[in-house]
Amino acid sequence: MKRTFGLPALPILSLAFVLCCSIVNLGQTRDKFVISAKAGGINAITGGASVHSKGETDWQQLSITDDLEAGDHVRTSYDGRVEILLNPGSYLRVGGNSEVELSDNTLANLEVRLLRGTAIVEATGADGVELNISISTPHTKLAIVRQGLYRLNVVPDDATELIVRKGRVILSDSHTKVKGGNKVVFSATTVSVAKLTKEEKKAAEASDVDVWSKQRAETLAKANSRITSRMMTSAFASMNSFDPFRRTALGFWFYNRGIGCYTFLPLFYGWGSPYGPGYSTSIYANYVPPGWNPNNGNRNWPNNTSSGNSGGAPSNTSGSGSSGGGTYHPPAPSTDPSGGMGRTPRIVNPETGGLMPRKNIEPSRPN
């Protein structure tokens, strides 16, 4: 016969209250971080996943609040999926029965090592923006240098398969450039490059991890579209100063509590996921930092000389800068059905604050 045990109601309620407070405090601690100075934040988990921290002996259950350090390993069960933040705008999505190491979590020398299984890199960017995401496997090392979609499959004792659906990579050993629409197979002794067939493209897009990756891209774009000026004002309030053009990054990781994950908040208008959805909210078009004034000695924003969707920062005629505003409304959206994504966006030079010319920049070769 099944036995039941009664417990006093008050201790149970007290315990529930303590647990709820702990969860809330944990979430608040994590969402304080707006600017990411390093990669490794865990942004989504489904199914089984565990982490082996550098210097530890045992594997532990992976948590959505974990931030990986250099040398940490993550592995998934057959139904596991993990999304890891790379540089702002780029994501590593690990499929089932896989293991990955975050070799270097600094944005300047970012490197991920896929030991086995499947991983997809969604690299967000725009024409003329050079990325530097190093990926290594037991068979090769390469550098992702352009926005795009990249899938790697690793069978440890056999070979590594790289599918470049969109974008460009540079193979470290030969400095060979591989563009979108190609597949590369690396073994212990050979490297072969071939065009993707229609059947291979369809098979790649229909796989479980690819479908999940596309769904995540749509979720993240929605999280970006729901960022308000008030949310940005609150998030940046803890910063002593706000001058995005002094930073080398072209955007931030921004935590949206409503959706419960970090999304990409670009500095300027025109960025979008290589899957298609655009990041409609940007600092350059939707927000004026509190205390910003074009005449107070701060570095000036580029002038809003164009109509439509380029979204330059406004002249401070409303007094919002002196009163700690952050309530600027963007110009009317473009009539372009692509949302401005059909043309090459103008890129802000982080060193000068000016607009860079519309041209492609040849990526540097990895070491």
C-alpha positions in Angstrom: 0.0 0.0 0.0 1.3 3.4 -0.9 2.1 5.5 2.2 1.8 9.3 2.3 3.4 11.7 4.6 1.9 15.0 5.7 4.1 18.1 6.2 3.1 21.4 7.9 1.9 23.9 5.4 4.0 26.9 6.7 7.4 25.3 6.3 6.5 24.3 2.7 5.4 27.8 1.9 8.5 29.2 3.4 10.7 26.9 1.4 8.9 27.7 -1.8 9.3 31.4 -1.1 13.1 31.0 -0.6 13.5 29.0 -3.8 11.5 31.6 -5.8 13.7 34.4 -4.4 16.8 32.5 -5.3 15.7 31.9 -8.9 14.7 35.6 -9.3 18.0 36.8 -7.9 19.9 34.4 -10.1 18.1 35.8 -13.2 18.7 39.3 -12.1 22.4 38.7 -11.6 22.7 37.3 -15.1 20.6 40.0 -16.9 22.8 42.8 -15.5 25.3 42.1 -18.2 24.6 44.1 -21.3 28.1 44.3 -22.9 29.9 41.0 -23.3 33.7 41.3 -23.1 34.1 37.6 -23.8 32.3 34.7 -25.3 30.8 31.6 -23.7 27.4 32.5 -22.3 24.9 29.7 -22.4 21.8 31.1 -24.2 19.5 28.0 -24.7 19.4 24.4 -23.7 17.0 21.6 -24.8 17.4 17.9 -23.8 20.4 16.7 -21.9 23.6 18.6 -21.6 26.5 18.7 -19.2 29.7 20.8 -18.6 33.2 19.9 -17.6 34.9 22.9 -16.2 38.6 23.3 -16.6 40.4 21.9 -13.5 37.4 19.9 -12.3 37.2 16.1 -12.3 33.5 15.5 -12.8 30.9 16.5 -15.3 28.0 18.7 -14.0 24.6 19.4 -15.4 24.7 22.5 -17.7 22.6 25.4 -16.7 21.1 28.3 -18.7 22.9 30.7 -16.3 26.3 29.3 -16.9 29.1 31.3 -18.6 31.8 29.1 -20.0 35.5 29.9 -19.4 38.5 29.0 -21.6 39.1 25.3 -21.4 35.5 24.3 -20.4 33.9 21.4 -22.3 30.2 21.0 -23.1 28.6 17.7 -24.2 25.1 16.8 -25.2 23.0 13.6 -25.1 21.2 12.2 -28.1 18.4 14.7 -27.7 20.5 17.6 -26.5 20.8 21.1 -28.0 22.9 24.0 -26.7 23.3 27.5 -27.9 26.5 29.4 -26.9 27.1 33.1 -27.4 30.3 33.9 -29.5 31.1 37.4 -30.4 28.1 39.8 -30.4 25.8 38.7 -33.2 27.3 35.1 -33.7 26.0 31.9 -32.1 27.4 28.4 -31.8 24.6 25.7 -31.8 25.6 22.2 -30.7 23.6 19.2 -31.8 23.0 15.9 -30.1 25.8 13.4 -29.2 28.4 16.2 -29.5 31.2 17.6 -27.5 32.8 21.1 -27.9 35.5 22.9 -26.0 35.7 26.7 -25.7 39.5 27.0 -26.2 39.7 30.8 -26.0 36.8 32.9 -24.9 38.3 36.3 -25.6 36.7 38.2 -28.5 40.1 39.1 -30.0 41.2 35.4 -30.2 38.0 33.5 -30.1 38.4 29.8 -30.7 36.1 26.8 -30.4 37.1 23.2 -30.8 34.5 20.6 -31.9 35.7 17.2 -30.7 32.8 15.1 -32.0 29.3 15.5 -33.3 27.6 18.4 -35.1 27.7 22.2 -34.6 26.3 25.1 -36.5 27.7 28.6 -36.5 25.3 31.4 -37.3 27.4 34.5 -37.9 25.5 37.7 -38.2 27.1 40.7 -39.9 27.0 42.9 -43.0 29.1 43.3 -46.1 32.4 44.7 -45.3 32.5 43.4 -41.7 35.3 41.1 -41.1 34.8 38.4 -38.4 37.4 36.2 -36.8 36.0 33.0 -35.3 38.5 30.2 -35.2 37.1 26.6 -35.3 39.3 23.6 -34.8 38.5 19.9 -35.0 40.7 16.7 -34.7 41.4 17.1 -38.5 41.7 20.8 -39.3 41.6 24.4 -38.2 39.7 27.2 -40.0 38.6 30.8 -39.6 35.1 32.1 -40.2 35.6 35.6 -41.7 32.2 36.6 -43.1 28.6 36.5 -42.1 26.9 33.3 -43.0 25.8 29.8 -42.0 28.4 27.1 -41.3 27.8 23.5 -40.3 30.5 21.0 -39.1 30.2 17.3 -38.6 33.1 15.5 -36.8 33.6 11.7 -36.6 36.8 11.6 -34.4 38.6 8.7 -36.0 37.3 9.3 -39.5 36.9 12.9 -40.9 35.5 16.4 -40.5 32.8 17.7 -42.9 32.3 21.4 -43.3 29.3 22.8 -45.1 29.4 26.5 -46.0 25.8 27.4 -46.8 26.5 31.1 -46.8 29.7 33.1 -46.0 33.4 32.5 -46.3 36.0 30.6 -44.4 39.8 30.4 -44.7 41.6 27.1 -44.1 44.5 27.7 -41.8 46.9 25.2 -43.4 46.6 26.3 -47.0 45.0 29.7 -46.6 42.4 28.5 -49.1 39.2 30.5 -49.2 36.0 28.5 -49.3 32.8 30.4 -50.2 29.1 29.6 -49.7 27.7 26.7 -51.5 30.7 24.4 -51.0 31.4 21.3 -48.9 34.9 20.4 -47.6 35.9 17.0 -46.2 39.0 16.7 -44.1 40.6 13.4 -43.3 44.0 12.7 -41.6 45.8 12.9 -45.0 43.5 14.6 -47.5 41.3 17.6 -48.1 38.6 17.7 -50.8 36.4 20.6 -51.8 33.2 20.2 -53.9 30.0 22.1 -54.7 27.0 21.2 -52.7 24.4 19.3 -54.7 20.7 20.2 -54.4 20.1 17.0 -52.5 22.8 17.8 -50.0 21.4 21.3 -49.5 17.9 20.0 -48.8 19.2 17.3 -46.5 21.2 19.8 -44.5 18.3 22.2 -44.2 15.9 19.4 -43.1 18.1 18.0 -40.3 16.9 18.3 -36.7 19.7 20.6 -35.6 19.3 22.8 -38.7 15.6 23.2 -38.1 16.2 24.1 -34.4 18.9 26.5 -35.4 16.5 28.4 -37.7 13.9 28.5 -35.0 16.4 30.0 -32.6 17.3 32.7 -35.2 13.6 33.6 -35.4 13.3 33.7 -31.6 16.3 36.0 -31.3 15.1 38.4 -33.9 11.8 38.6 -32.1 13.6 39.3 -28.8 15.5 42.1 -30.5 12.3 43.6 -31.9 10.8 43.8 -28.4 13.6 45.8 -26.9 12.2 49.2 -25.9 14.0 52.5 -25.3 13.0 52.2 -21.6 14.7 48.8 -21.4 17.9 50.2 -23.0 17.8 53.2 -20.6 17.6 50.8 -17.6 20.2 48.4 -18.9 22.8 51.1 -19.6 22.1 53.1 -16.5 24.9 51.3 -14.6 27.5 52.5 -17.1 29.6 55.5 -16.2 29.7 56.7 -19.7 28.2 55.6 -23.1 30.4 56.0 -26.1 29.8 53.0 -28.4 32.2 54.3 -31.1 35.2 53.8 -28.7 34.5 50.1 -28.8 35.7 47.7 -31.4 32.5 45.6 -31.3 29.7 46.6 -33.6 27.0 45.7 -31.1 26.1 44.2 -27.7 24.5 41.2 -26.2 21.3 42.4 -24.7 19.2 40.4 -22.2 15.5 40.4 -22.9 13.7 39.2 -19.8 10.4 38.7 -21.6 11.8 36.1 -23.9 14.5 34.9 -21.4 17.6 35.0 -23.5 20.3 37.3 -24.9 19.8 38.8 -28.3 22.0 40.9 -30.6 21.6 44.7 -30.2 23.6 46.2 -33.1 24.9 49.8 -33.0 23.3 50.7 -36.3 20.4 49.8 -38.6 20.6 47.1 -41.3 21.9 43.9 -39.6 20.0 40.7 -39.9 20.3 37.0 -39.4 21.7 35.0 -42.4 18.5 32.9 -42.0 16.5 36.0 -43.1 15.0 37.8 -40.0 16.4 41.3 -39.4 17.4 42.9 -36.1 15.0 45.9 -36.3 16.1 47.5 -33.1 19.5 49.2 -32.9 21.1 51.8 -30.7 22.0 54.1 -33.6 18.3 54.3 -34.7 16.3 53.7 -31.5 18.2 55.2 -28.6 20.0 58.3 -27.4 22.2 57.6 -24.3 21.3 59.6 -21.2 23.3 62.8 -21.0 24.2 62.7 -24.7 24.6 66.1 -26.2 26.3 67.0 -29.5 27.9 70.0 -28.0 29.2 68.6 -24.7 32.5 67.4 -25.9 31.5 63.8 -26.5 32.3 62.1 -29.8 29.6 63.1 -32.2 27.2 60.6 -33.8 27.1 60.6 -37.6 24.5 63.2 -38.9 21.1 62.0 -39.8 21.3 63.3 -43.3 19.4 60.6 -45.1 15.8 59.7 -45.1 14.3 56.3 -44.6 16.0 53.6 -42.6 19.6 54.6 -42.0 18.5 55.9 -38.6 21.2 58.5 -37.6 21.1 59.9 -34.1 19.1 63.1 -33.9 20.1 66.6 -33.0 19.4 67.2 -29.3 16.6 69.7 -29.9 14.1 68.1 -27.4 16.4 68.4 -24.4 16.4 64.7 -23.9 20.2 64.6 -23.6 20.4 67.0 -20.7 17.5 65.4 -18.9 18.8 61.8 -19.2 16.5 60.8 -22.0 16.9 57.7 -24.1 13.5 58.0 -25.6 14.4 58.8 -29.3 11.9 57.3 -31.8 13.4 56.0 -35.1 12.6 57.5 -38.5 9.8 56.0 -40.5 10.7 52.6 -41.9 11.8 52.2 -45.4 9.3 51.1 -48.1 11.9 48.5 -49.2 10.1 45.2 -48.6 13.3 43.6 -47.5 13.4 46.0 -44.5 16.7 47.6 -45.8 18.4 44.2 -45.9 18.4 44.2 -49.7 21.1 46.7 -49.9 24.6 47.0 -48.3 24.2 48.8 -44.9 26.6 51.6 -44.2 29.0 50.5 -41.5 30.1 52.7 -38.6 33.8 52.9 -38.1 34.3 52.3 -34.4 37.5 54.3 -34.3 36.2 57.6 -35.9 32.4 57.4 -35.6 32.1 58.0 -39.3 30.5 55.9 -42.0 32.7 53.5 -43.9 32.4 53.3 -47.7 30.3 50.5 -49.2 33.0 48.1 -50.2 34.2 44.6 -49.4 37.2 44.3 -47.1 39.5 41.4 -47.8 39.8 39.3 -44.7 43.2 38.8 -43.2 44.6 35.3 -43.1 44.6 33.4 -39.8 47.9 32.5 -38.2 
